[in-house]
Amino acid sequence: MAYIPELNVGVVGIILITMMTQSGLCSNYERAIIENITESYSALVRPVLDYDDSIVVTIDITMRQVLDMDEKNQVLKSYIWFRMYWNDSYLTWEPSDYNGLDIVRLPKEEVWIPDIVLYNSASDEEMGSTEEVTVTYWGQVAWYTPAILQSTCAIDVTYFPFDTQECILTFGSWTYDKSGIDVYTANDVGDSSNYISNGEFSLVGLPAQRNEYNYTDARYGIRAFPEVEFTLKLKRQSLFYVFNLILPCILITSATLFGFYLPCESGEKVSLEITILLALTVFLLVVAETMPPTSETIPLLGKYYIAAIAIVCLATLCTVIVINIHHQGPLARDVPAWLQRLCFDFLAKIFCVRIERTEQPTEPVGMGAGDGYGMIIGDRDGKRGVLLNPDNLENSHTGYSPVPQKNTVDKDLEKILKNLDFMVQKVKDQESDDSKQNDWRMVARVIDTTFMWLFGIVTTIVTLSMLLQAAYPSS
């Protein structure tokens, strides 16, 4: 039993020695490969056997995260994994000569690297931070590096905040034309399988394509420069803007309707409309701070706020008109017949407004003007009565006693009759003025209710129009 542990220790020792020996042999083979392929190699020379041959560079990216979208400066900051492949005719060997070793890694400074840059870069930082490249035995060189890119992006805010932005990452050689370096994409789409979702934007597509543009050079003539483009299709997540900008605007604009419902006697109708107008102006300033200062297009949200402000301004004007109609004084003329028909017979029935009109005043019961200064006193039906007149006092068929005809009595009676006639006329005038003012107030009430319904319909149409434009931007 004591021999078995000794045997196990010996076996383990043999295995460890074998592994160390093989590791040392692999390290020696790798060193030998590197020394062999870099002995007469120059990183300054394009690695082709024939100078007229073009080096084909394949580019691929993995989109990891959208770090920031600066709408004001129109700059996209993104985090990607960048991959680039090309063939180096001088970095080859036979794996059988090196114990089957078919791949090595070299410092980036010791091999020729294509001068591939981001054409629309908004930063002067060098792309990539990996210091080594991978080389296979048939001469394929691969460079994998993470990179934080800042690229220019033309922001289209037409349908903000329901917009989809397309930001392009354009890669190509800065000094070589197609005859020196030709670039292609590895696939028709970039890799987005490892994308980390962003709170503001969601990645809906990453198509890739190759383009070729001809440029005229004074010395070399027309030169073709190929490039590859990766288009980031970013759809804005609008929930934040709906709850913080759109919904408050809808509620504030809807409060305009309550201004029409508020009675004119309160004296706060215009104050309410102006307060709503100020609130919308503050929200519009908040929206303007998030938008790029461009005159090419107006954001959909900005259009909605401008429409809401116009609605509130018009509502304020209509409120002033209604208040002016409501407070028509005694000197105002009677309500025109056409306006009475329009308001009382048509609009009031449509919008269910109850009309409370007072009848025009008639002569007081049992009293009427006589000939000269006098008064008729009699029954309600006017069939019986006597005319009291200082110039004509005689017995009547009703049986009343005649008034004594004396100068003093005549003068007193004349004064009494004049005062009574004046009082009756004042009462009639007061009732006429009250009836006239009541008619104007009824007109104001009908117009106020009409405006409330009209502005409610207009506000609904404007809001639905904005939502439909966001849902169907192409139409």
FILUM-938398 format. One line per 10 residues: their letters; for each residue x, y, z of C-alpha. Coordinates in steps of 0.05 Angstrom, whole numbers. Layout:
<atoms>
A> X Y Z | ... $
</atoms>
This chain:
<atoms>
MAYIPELNVG> 0 0 0 | 59 46 11 | 83 36 -60 | 21 64 -94 | 29 136 -70 | 102 135 -92 | 79 110 -160 | 27 166 -165 | 78 219 -147 | 124 193 -200 $
VVGIILITMM> 70 193 -253 | 50 264 -235 | 121 286 -238 | 131 255 -307 | 68 290 -332 | 90 358 -306 | 159 351 -337 | 128 331 -403 | 81 390 -403 | 137 439 -386 $
TQSGLCSNYE> 179 409 -441 | 123 416 -492 | 109 487 -469 | 181 505 -476 | 182 473 -545 | 120 512 -566 | 151 576 -540 | 215 561 -578 | 175 546 -642 | 136 611 -635 $
RAIIENITES> 201 649 -625 | 230 615 -685 | 170 633 -728 | 172 706 -706 | 247 711 -719 | 240 677 -786 | 183 719 -814 | 208 786 -786 | 282 777 -803 | 279 817 -867 $
YSALVRPVLD> 210 847 -858 | 195 922 -862 | 132 951 -832 | 139 1011 -878 | 129 974 -943 | 61 951 -970 | 66 875 -965 | 52 853 -1037 | 95 811 -1084 | 74 854 -1143 $
YDDSIVVTID> 70 929 -1134 | 8 932 -1180 | -30 885 -1134 | -81 915 -1087 | -88 893 -1015 | -159 873 -998 | -179 895 -928 | -242 866 -897 | -276 908 -843 | -328 887 -793 $
ITMRQVLDMD> -355 917 -729 | -394 895 -668 | -439 949 -641 | -436 948 -565 | -469 1012 -540 | -492 1081 -557 | -459 1124 -504 | -487 1193 -522 | -525 1230 -576 | -509 1304 -576 $
EKNQVLKSYI> -566 1334 -616 | -541 1405 -609 | -471 1390 -637 | -497 1331 -679 | -444 1283 -653 | -455 1209 -638 | -411 1175 -585 | -411 1099 -592 | -372 1039 -566 | -355 986 -617 $
WFRMYWNDSY> -310 925 -628 | -271 937 -691 | -244 880 -734 | -199 885 -795 | -169 829 -838 | -119 830 -895 | -66 785 -925 | 9 797 -916 | 50 760 -968 | 113 762 -925 $
LTWEPSDYNG> 84 735 -861 | 77 661 -880 | 108 595 -857 | 97 520 -860 | 64 495 -796 | 96 426 -805 | 165 457 -796 | 144 485 -728 | 110 427 -695 | 42 446 -726 $
LDIVRLPKEE> 40 517 -697 | -5 556 -745 | -17 623 -709 | 26 675 -675 | 16 744 -646 | 60 804 -662 | 65 875 -637 | 27 923 -681 | 88 967 -692 | 127 910 -724 $
VWIPDIVLYN> 78 895 -781 | 48 936 -836 | -21 963 -816 | -71 993 -867 | -84 1066 -853 | -159 1055 -844 | -192 1113 -809 | -262 1136 -792 | -276 1189 -845 | -330 1225 -806 $
SASDEEMGST> -294 1226 -740 | -308 1284 -693 | -247 1270 -650 | -172 1272 -661 | -159 1209 -619 | -129 1149 -653 | -178 1092 -665 | -165 1028 -625 | -120 1011 -567 | -99 939 -579 $
EEVTVTYWGQ> -24 933 -588 | -20 865 -620 | -44 832 -684 | -58 759 -699 | -21 726 -758 | -39 658 -788 | 9 613 -826 | -21 631 -895 | -8 705 -883 | -76 730 -858 $
VAWYTPAILQ> -68 787 -808 | -126 804 -761 | -131 865 -716 | -184 864 -662 | -193 926 -620 | -247 960 -578 | -258 1033 -595 | -299 1092 -570 | -317 1132 -632 | -343 1203 -637 $
STCAIDVTYF> -373 1212 -705 | -413 1267 -739 | -486 1250 -750 | -537 1292 -787 | -595 1294 -738 | -664 1298 -769 | -711 1325 -716 | -773 1329 -761 | -811 1277 -721 | -779 1289 -653 $
PFDTQECILT> -791 1255 -604 | -818 1199 -648 | -759 1200 -695 | -711 1148 -722 | -640 1172 -733 | -591 1142 -783 | -519 1154 -764 | -465 1129 -812 | -396 1104 -793 | -352 1109 -856 $
FGSWTYDKSG> -285 1073 -858 | -232 1075 -912 | -159 1087 -928 | -135 1158 -920 | -76 1156 -968 | -85 1096 -1014 | -135 1093 -1070 | -166 1029 -1098 | -101 1009 -1132 | -66 1006 -1065 $
IDVYTANDVG> -119 985 -1015 | -189 959 -1031 | -238 954 -973 | -298 908 -965 | -348 890 -912 | -348 821 -880 | -424 817 -882 | -484 855 -907 | -500 875 -835 | -458 891 -775 $
DSSNYISNGE> -459 849 -711 | -509 874 -659 | -518 810 -619 | -479 839 -560 | -513 907 -561 | -526 938 -493 | -593 974 -495 | -593 1049 -486 | -645 1086 -444 | -658 1137 -500 $
FSLVGLPAQR> -645 1099 -565 | -657 1028 -588 | -617 997 -645 | -664 974 -699 | -614 959 -755 | -540 959 -773 | -535 950 -849 | -467 953 -883 | -448 970 -954 | -388 986 -997 $
NEYNYTDARY> -384 1050 -1037 | -334 1076 -1087 | -324 1149 -1103 | -281 1181 -1158 | -240 1242 -1142 | -201 1284 -1191 | -129 1297 -1174 | -89 1350 -1211 | -27 1304 -1215 | -56 1234 -1220 $
GIRAFPEVEF> -122 1247 -1253 | -184 1209 -1232 | -173 1164 -1172 | -224 1116 -1142 | -229 1112 -1066 | -270 1055 -1037 | -302 1059 -969 | -349 1018 -925 | -408 1047 -888 | -444 1019 -827 $
TLKLKRQSLF> -511 1053 -817 | -536 1056 -745 | -611 1060 -746 | -630 1087 -678 | -703 1094 -657 | -715 1143 -601 | -753 1116 -541 | -807 1169 -533 | -837 1149 -466 | -797 1201 -428 $
YVFNLILPCI> -819 1257 -474 | -892 1234 -474 | -898 1238 -398 | -855 1299 -387 | -871 1344 -447 | -929 1320 -489 | -979 1299 -435 | -969 1364 -394 | -980 1404 -458 | -1045 1367 -473 $
LITSATLFGF> -1070 1378 -402 | -1050 1452 -401 | -1082 1464 -469 | -1145 1428 -446 | -1149 1476 -387 | -1164 1530 -438 | -1234 1501 -443 | -1247 1514 -370 | -1234 1587 -384 | -1296 1589 -428 $
YLPCESGEKV> -1336 1551 -375 | -1316 1602 -321 | -1371 1654 -311 | -1357 1725 -335 | -1377 1752 -266 | -1316 1719 -235 | -1268 1767 -268 | -1214 1714 -276 | -1226 1689 -347 | -1170 1728 -380 $
SLEITILLAL> -1122 1716 -322 | -1132 1641 -330 | -1117 1643 -405 | -1054 1685 -395 | -1029 1638 -341 | -1038 1579 -388 | -1001 1617 -443 | -942 1630 -396 | -940 1556 -377 | -937 1534 -450 $
TVFLLVVAET> -882 1585 -463 | -840 1555 -407 | -849 1485 -435 | -830 1509 -505 | -764 1536 -477 | -749 1468 -447 | -762 1435 -515 | -718 1486 -551 | -659 1469 -505 | -658 1397 -529 $
MPPTSETIPL> -661 1413 -603 | -603 1429 -649 | -603 1503 -671 | -622 1489 -743 | -670 1524 -790 | -676 1467 -839 | -736 1435 -804 | -781 1446 -745 | -791 1387 -696 | -860 1356 -692 $
LGKYYIAAIA> -863 1371 -618 | -844 1444 -631 | -900 1449 -682 | -949 1421 -631 | -927 1471 -578 | -932 1529 -628 | -1002 1505 -647 | -1021 1500 -573 | -996 1571 -560 | -1035 1596 -620 $
IVCLATLCTV> -1098 1562 -594 | -1089 1594 -525 | -1075 1663 -556 | -1138 1657 -598 | -1177 1633 -537 | -1154 1694 -499 | -1179 1739 -555 | -1246 1703 -557 | -1251 1710 -481 | -1241 1785 -486 $
IVINIHHQGP> -1296 1788 -539 | -1344 1748 -495 | -1330 1792 -434 | -1342 1854 -476 | -1409 1828 -500 | -1428 1807 -429 | -1416 1875 -400 | -1457 1916 -450 | -1485 1974 -411 | -1551 2013 -415 $
LARDVPAWLQ> -1526 2055 -472 | -1517 1994 -517 | -1566 1983 -572 | -1614 1926 -574 | -1591 1858 -596 | -1599 1855 -672 | -1653 1808 -697 | -1603 1767 -739 | -1559 1757 -678 | -1619 1736 -636 $
RLCFDFLAKI> -1639 1684 -689 | -1567 1659 -694 | -1555 1653 -619 | -1623 1638 -590 | -1655 1597 -645 | -1595 1561 -675 | -1532 1558 -632 | -1568 1551 -566 | -1605 1490 -591 | -1542 1458 -619 $
FCVRIERTEQ> -1500 1467 -557 | -1558 1458 -507 | -1554 1527 -476 | -1614 1547 -433 | -1639 1616 -451 | -1670 1659 -396 | -1699 1721 -428 | -1743 1775 -396 | -1802 1803 -433 | -1802 1875 -456 $
PTEPVGMGAG> -1837 1919 -403 | -1910 1939 -413 | -1951 1996 -382 | -1962 1987 -308 | -2027 1953 -288 | -2084 2004 -280 | -2042 2063 -304 | -2034 2096 -370 | -2019 2164 -401 | -2078 2208 -412 $
DGYGMIIGDR> -2089 2273 -449 | -2041 2324 -424 | -2019 2313 -353 | -2065 2261 -325 | -2075 2190 -304 | -2128 2138 -318 | -2150 2100 -256 | -2193 2040 -267 | -2198 1965 -270 | -2145 1918 -298 $
DGKRGVLLNP> -2184 1906 -363 | -2188 1981 -376 | -2263 1981 -388 | -2278 2023 -328 | -2240 2083 -304 | -2237 2157 -295 | -2189 2207 -323 | -2159 2251 -270 | -2140 2315 -304 | -2136 2384 -275 $
DNLENSHTGY> -2167 2414 -338 | -2224 2364 -345 | -2255 2340 -280 | -2327 2319 -282 | -2370 2265 -255 | -2360 2197 -287 | -2407 2139 -295 | -2367 2100 -244 | -2396 2140 -188 | -2332 2175 -165 $
SPVPQKNTVD> -2339 2244 -134 | -2312 2302 -175 | -2248 2334 -153 | -2258 2403 -124 | -2237 2454 -174 | -2192 2502 -137 | -2127 2532 -160 | -2087 2504 -102 | -2114 2435 -111 | -2103 2438 -186 $
KDLEKILKNL> -2031 2456 -178 | -2018 2402 -126 | -2052 2350 -168 | -2012 2370 -229 | -1947 2362 -191 | -1969 2294 -165 | -1988 2271 -235 | -1922 2295 -263 | -1883 2259 -210 | -1922 2195 -219 $
DFMVQKVKDQ> -1913 2199 -295 | -1838 2209 -285 | -1833 2150 -238 | -1872 2105 -285 | -1826 2125 -343 | -1764 2111 -301 | -1790 2043 -282 | -1805 2028 -355 | -1735 2052 -376 | -1701 2011 -321 $
ESDDSKQNDW> -1739 1949 -341 | -1721 1961 -414 | -1647 1969 -396 | -1648 1906 -354 | -1681 1867 -409 | -1630 1893 -459 | -1571 1875 -414 | -1600 1806 -401 | -1606 1794 -476 | -1533 1812 -486 $
RMVARVIDTT> -1512 1767 -428 | -1551 1710 -459 | -1515 1723 -525 | -1448 1722 -488 | -1466 1656 -455 | -1484 1624 -521 | -1421 1650 -555 | -1379 1628 -495 | -1407 1557 -499 | -1397 1556 -575 $
FMWLFGIVTT> -1324 1576 -567 | -1314 1522 -514 | -1339 1467 -561 | -1301 1495 -621 | -1235 1500 -584 | -1246 1430 -555 | -1254 1402 -626 | -1193 1442 -652 | -1149 1418 -594 | -1169 1346 -606 $
IVTLSMLLQA> -1156 1351 -681 | -1087 1382 -670 | -1067 1329 -619 | -1091 1271 -663 | -1056 1302 -723 | -990 1302 -685 | -999 1230 -662 | -1018 1207 -732 | -957 1241 -762 | -913 1206 -712 $
AYPSS> -946 1138 -726 | -944 1146 -802 | -885 1192 -818 | -882 1173 -892 | -952 1198 -904 $
</atoms>
